[in-house]
Structures are given as C-alpha cells and as structure tokens.
Amino acid sequence: MHAFIASAALILERRLGYSPRLVAAVGHPVMWFGTIIDFLETRLNTPERTARQRRDAGIVALGGLLVLLLVIAVAAQQALRAIPGGWLLEILVATPFLAQKELGRAVEAVATALRTSLEAGREAVSHIVGRDPQTLDEAGVARAAIETLAESTSDGVVAPWFWLVIFGLPGIALYKAINTADSMIGHMNERYRDYGWAAAKLDDLVNWIPARLTSLLITAACFFTPHASPGSAWSIADRDASKHASPNSGWPEASFAGALGFKLGGPRSYDGERVDLPSFGDGKSELVGSDILRALVLYHSTLNVLLGVSVVMALLAWVA
C-alpha cells in the first residue's frame, strides 16, 4: 500500500503541485513545522544556557516535535485506512510533502530571468539559495540554480518518497520535520552549533540512503537524457561526493556535474564572508541560462525514473 500511495502522490504532485491559494489560506505543512521549531528555539536556545544545556535542549525539542508528529501521523493513517476510499485522502495528505513541481518551477524561473538580465537572475536565484546573490556573475547564478536543483532532487523529492514507501505517512511527515529543522537550526554558527546539533546529525542519518539512491537514479536517467553521460554521472559522484562537508549533499551535486559535463561547487559568499568550498566535476564552469535548462531536462528524466521504480515496487507488492 505504501508504494502505491507513493506512486500516486508523485503523479498528483508533479501534475498539480501545492496551490499558492492554499498556502495563503492555511499555509503548508513545512511552514507549520517551521512555526513550532522557531517557537521552541526562541524559548530554549537562550544565551544564558551553557553549550551542553543548549545541546540537551535541542535534543528534547526535536524529540518532542517528532513524537507529537508520530502520534498524529499514525492516528491519521489508521483513521484514513479504516474508511472506504480513505486511501484517496491518504494520497492527498502525502502529496504536499513532495516538491517536484515547485522545485522545477523555481529553478526554471532563474533561467527565464537570466534571459532578461543578470540582475533579474540574481533576484530569482535569491529565492532558492542562501548565498549572497549580488556577488554572483551569470555563471555563478547558473551554478547556484543547478546545485540547488541537484541537492533538492534528493532531499525534496527522493528522500520524502523513500520514507513514504518505507513507513507511510509517519515516515514522510517525520522526514520533512527533520529536514525542516536542519534547514532552520542545523547550522555551524555560534547561535545554532549546539542547539541544532541533533537536527543536523539526524538529518545526515535519514538522508544517507536517499542521497546515494538519488545518484543511482540520476545515472539511470542519463540513458533517457540527450547528451548526458551515465558513466561520468556515477564515476564523478564516487570520486567527488566525499569532498562535500555534508556526507550526503555531494552525491547528487557531483552526479549532475558528471552527467552534464559541468564543474559545480567552488568558492561562494555568505553574509559577506567568502567561503572556499570544493568543486565537483571536471567540465565547464562558465555556465549560462541554457545550461540550467539542460539540468532541468535531466531532473525531469530523474523524476520519470523514480516514478517508474515506484510503480514497479507497487506492482510487485500487489502481486505478492
């Protein structure tokens, strides 16, 4: 049942996405999680606490949030499966936790903006990256968009799908809560280093398999993508993924770089401070807007492969 729900949710979300009107009316589940995370952080991560107390507070806060979500998600799943046609509602509940349509739209908007001007491209990319957009030239804007597309293919699509298949609604809800917590408080700065320690470590754990699975899916997608190299997609990932500070993010980024003949990564600026980061791939680094479109073709092929895998799993489970 989980694989069937996941397959249907992939199809529905890719077709319809999550309505902006719905976001304006009731928000988005990730926004709800973020509100709770922020509420707890402002009250528990106070300056007078010691580093150990902050870490303990972060563990308790994250644990409490996950237990609450687990209880709600298990109850919701059981209730939906107890009513006729409840599986349809289960698909609807799972769909917002996937981000195929919005991710593709946001990245394509960067390519479209770059055709207008560099300033428009910087503005568009500022909505999807944390680095300083004003320091980016056209190549920097294009690389930032493609790097975000690659990483988010893993943690925005493949990972939530994976945990939905494994554990159903509780799996995908808990994954998104962990991933949201990591994006908000899992930073290595003075404020979050201790309080966000649990969120960062747990996010690394739940993304370990999905990140490597994403590389495999990208490699397979190369067979259906013009001018993409499956051999380089995997070999560059195997060679360069470990360069990334994250144990997981390097896998999809390096796979995209190898598949498309790009050189991604490298130095960038955050809040006015230059950060020297490793590069992935051996190809061209002077990218342009059309290269973003090439990356989107590979992205959509990867989504097709993921859907195919999901459907096959659902059919095998049904036959069994």
C-alpha positions in Angstrom: 0.0 0.0 0.0 2.8 2.4 0.8 4.4 2.1 -2.7 1.0 2.6 -4.3 0.3 5.7 -2.2 3.8 7.0 -3.0 3.4 6.4 -6.8 0.0 8.2 -6.8 1.4 11.1 -4.8 4.3 11.5 -7.2 1.9 11.7 -10.1 -0.5 14.1 -8.4 2.1 16.4 -7.0 4.0 16.6 -10.3 0.8 17.5 -12.1 -0.8 19.9 -9.6 1.8 20.9 -7.1 0.6 22.8 -4.0 -1.7 25.6 -4.7 -0.5 29.1 -3.8 -4.0 29.9 -2.8 -3.9 27.0 -0.3 -0.6 28.3 1.0 -2.2 31.8 1.5 -5.2 30.3 3.2 -3.8 27.6 5.5 -0.1 27.6 4.9 2.0 24.5 4.1 2.9 21.5 6.4 6.6 22.6 6.3 5.5 26.1 7.4 3.6 24.6 10.3 6.7 22.6 11.3 8.8 25.7 11.0 6.5 27.6 13.3 6.8 25.0 16.0 10.6 24.8 15.6 11.0 28.5 15.7 8.7 28.8 18.8 10.8 26.2 20.7 14.1 27.6 19.6 13.4 31.2 20.8 12.5 29.9 24.2 15.0 27.1 24.7 18.1 28.3 22.9 18.8 31.2 25.3 22.2 32.9 25.7 22.5 32.2 29.4 22.5 28.4 28.9 25.8 26.5 28.6 26.8 24.7 25.4 25.7 21.4 27.0 22.4 22.8 28.1 21.7 24.1 24.6 22.5 20.7 23.1 20.3 19.0 25.5 17.5 21.5 24.9 17.8 20.9 21.1 17.6 17.2 21.6 14.5 17.5 23.8 12.8 20.0 21.5 13.4 17.9 18.4 12.4 14.7 20.1 9.2 16.2 21.4 8.3 17.5 17.9 8.9 14.1 16.4 6.9 12.2 19.0 4.0 14.6 18.5 4.1 14.2 14.8 4.4 10.4 15.0 1.3 10.2 17.2 -0.7 12.4 14.8 0.6 10.8 11.6 0.0 7.2 12.9 -3.5 8.1 14.0 -4.3 9.8 10.7 -3.1 6.9 8.7 -5.1 4.4 10.7 -8.2 6.6 10.5 -7.9 7.0 6.8 -7.4 3.3 6.1 -10.4 2.5 8.2 -12.9 4.3 6.0 -14.0 3.4 2.4 -11.9 5.2 -0.1 -9.6 6.6 2.6 -6.6 5.8 0.5 -7.5 8.7 -1.8 -7.3 11.1 1.2 -4.0 9.4 2.2 -2.6 10.3 -1.2 -3.8 13.9 -0.8 -2.2 14.1 2.6 1.1 12.8 1.4 1.3 15.0 -1.7 2.4 18.3 -0.1 5.5 16.7 1.4 6.9 16.2 -2.2 8.4 19.1 -4.0 8.8 18.1 -7.7 6.7 20.8 -9.4 7.7 23.8 -7.2 11.4 22.9 -7.4 11.3 22.7 -11.2 9.3 25.9 -11.4 11.7 27.8 -9.1 14.8 26.7 -11.0 13.3 27.4 -14.4 12.4 30.9 -13.2 16.1 31.6 -12.8 16.9 30.5 -16.4 14.0 32.7 -17.6 15.2 35.7 -15.5 18.7 35.4 -16.8 17.4 35.9 -20.4 16.2 39.3 -19.2 19.2 40.5 -17.2 21.8 39.4 -14.7 20.1 41.5 -12.1 16.8 39.6 -12.7 18.7 36.3 -12.5 20.2 37.3 -9.2 16.8 38.2 -7.8 15.3 34.9 -9.0 18.1 32.8 -7.6 17.9 34.6 -4.2 14.7 32.8 -3.5 16.3 29.3 -3.7 19.8 29.7 -2.3 21.3 31.1 0.9 24.5 32.6 -0.7 24.9 36.3 -1.5 23.3 36.8 -4.9 24.9 40.2 -5.5 28.3 38.6 -5.7 27.3 36.2 -8.5 28.0 36.7 -12.2 25.9 34.9 -14.8 28.0 31.7 -14.4 27.6 31.9 -10.6 23.8 32.3 -10.8 23.6 29.3 -13.2 25.8 27.1 -11.0 23.8 28.1 -7.8 20.5 27.2 -9.5 21.8 23.8 -10.7 23.4 23.0 -7.4 20.2 23.7 -5.6 18.3 21.6 -8.2 20.6 18.7 -7.6 20.6 18.8 -3.8 16.9 19.3 -3.7 16.2 16.4 -6.0 17.5 14.3 -3.1 16.1 16.0 0.0 13.0 17.5 -1.6 11.8 14.5 -3.7 13.7 11.2 -3.4 14.1 11.2 0.4 10.5 12.0 1.3 9.4 9.4 -1.3 11.8 6.9 0.2 10.5 7.3 3.7 6.9 7.3 2.5 7.5 3.9 0.8 9.2 2.6 4.0 6.9 3.8 6.7 3.9 5.5 5.1 2.5 8.9 6.3 4.5 8.8 9.5 7.7 8.2 7.6 7.3 11.2 5.2 6.0 13.5 7.9 8.9 12.8 10.3 11.4 13.1 7.5 10.1 16.5 6.5 10.1 17.7 10.1 13.8 16.6 10.5 14.8 18.2 7.2 13.0 21.4 8.1 14.7 21.5 11.5 18.1 21.0 9.9 17.5 23.8 7.4 16.4 26.2 10.2 18.7 25.3 13.1 21.3 22.8 11.8 24.0 25.4 11.1 27.6 25.6 12.4 27.4 29.1 13.7 27.5 30.4 17.3 23.8 30.5 17.7 22.9 27.0 16.4 26.1 24.9 16.7 24.9 23.3 19.9 21.1 23.7 19.9 20.9 22.4 16.3 23.4 19.5 16.7 20.7 16.9 17.0 18.8 18.2 14.0 21.9 18.2 11.8 23.1 14.7 12.8 19.6 13.2 12.4 19.2 14.9 9.0 22.5 13.3 7.9 21.3 9.9 9.0 17.9 10.0 7.3 19.4 11.3 4.1 22.3 8.8 3.9 20.5 6.2 1.8 18.3 8.6 -0.3 21.3 10.7 -1.3 23.1 7.7 -2.8 19.9 6.4 -4.3 19.5 9.8 -6.0 22.9 9.4 -7.6 21.8 6.0 -8.9 18.5 7.5 -10.3 20.4 10.3 -12.0 22.8 7.8 -13.5 19.8 5.8 -14.9 18.1 9.0 -16.1 21.2 9.8 -18.2 20.1 6.9 -20.6 17.0 8.9 -21.3 18.6 12.4 -21.5 20.3 13.7 -24.6 24.0 14.5 -24.2 24.1 13.2 -20.6 26.8 10.6 -19.5 25.7 7.8 -17.2 29.3 6.7 -16.8 30.5 10.1 -15.7 27.4 10.7 -13.5 28.4 7.8 -11.3 32.2 8.0 -11.5 32.3 11.7 -10.7 29.9 11.1 -7.7 32.0 8.2 -6.5 35.2 10.4 -6.8 34.0 13.8 -5.6 31.0 13.3 -3.3 33.2 12.9 -0.2 34.7 16.4 -0.8 31.5 18.0 0.4 31.2 19.0 4.1 27.9 17.1 4.2 28.1 13.3 4.0 25.1 13.4 1.6 24.8 16.6 -0.5 27.9 15.9 -2.6 26.3 12.8 -4.2 23.5 14.5 -6.2 25.6 17.5 -7.0 28.6 15.5 -8.2 26.2 13.3 -10.2 24.7 16.3 -12.0 28.1 17.7 -12.7 29.4 14.5 -14.1 26.3 13.7 -16.1 26.2 17.1 -17.8 29.9 17.8 -18.1 29.8 20.7 -15.7 32.1 21.9 -12.9 29.9 22.8 -9.9 30.7 24.0 -6.4 33.7 26.2 -5.6 34.1 29.4 -3.6 31.0 31.4 -2.7 29.9 34.2 -0.3 27.5 34.0 2.7 26.6 37.2 4.5 29.6 39.0 3.0 32.0 36.3 4.0 33.8 34.3 1.3 33.8 30.5 1.9 36.1 28.3 -0.1 34.3 25.1 -1.0 35.4 22.1 -3.1 34.4 21.7 -6.8 32.6 18.7 -8.3 33.3 17.5 -11.9 35.9 18.4 -14.5 33.8 20.2 -17.1 33.0 23.8 -17.9 32.3 26.2 -15.0 31.3 29.2 -17.1 27.6 28.2 -17.2 24.7 30.2 -18.7 20.9 30.1 -18.6 20.6 27.4 -21.2 22.7 25.1 -19.0 20.1 25.4 -16.3 17.5 24.2 -18.9 19.8 21.2 -19.7 19.9 20.4 -16.0 16.1 20.6 -15.8 15.8 18.0 -18.6 18.0 15.7 -16.6 15.9 16.5 -13.5 12.6 15.6 -15.2 14.2 12.4 -16.6 15.2 11.5 -13.0 11.6 12.1 -11.8 10.4 9.7 -14.6 12.9 7.0 -13.5 11.8 7.5 -9.8 8.2 7.1 -10.8 8.9 4.0 -12.8 10.7 2.5 -9.9 7.9 3.4 -7.6 5.2 1.9 -9.9 7.2 -1.4 -10.3 7.5 -1.6 -6.5 3.8 -1.1 -6.1 3.0 -3.8 -8.8 5.4 -6.3 -7.1 3.8 -5.6 -3.7 0.3 -6.1 -5.3 1.3 -9.4 -7.0 2.9 -10.7 -3.8 
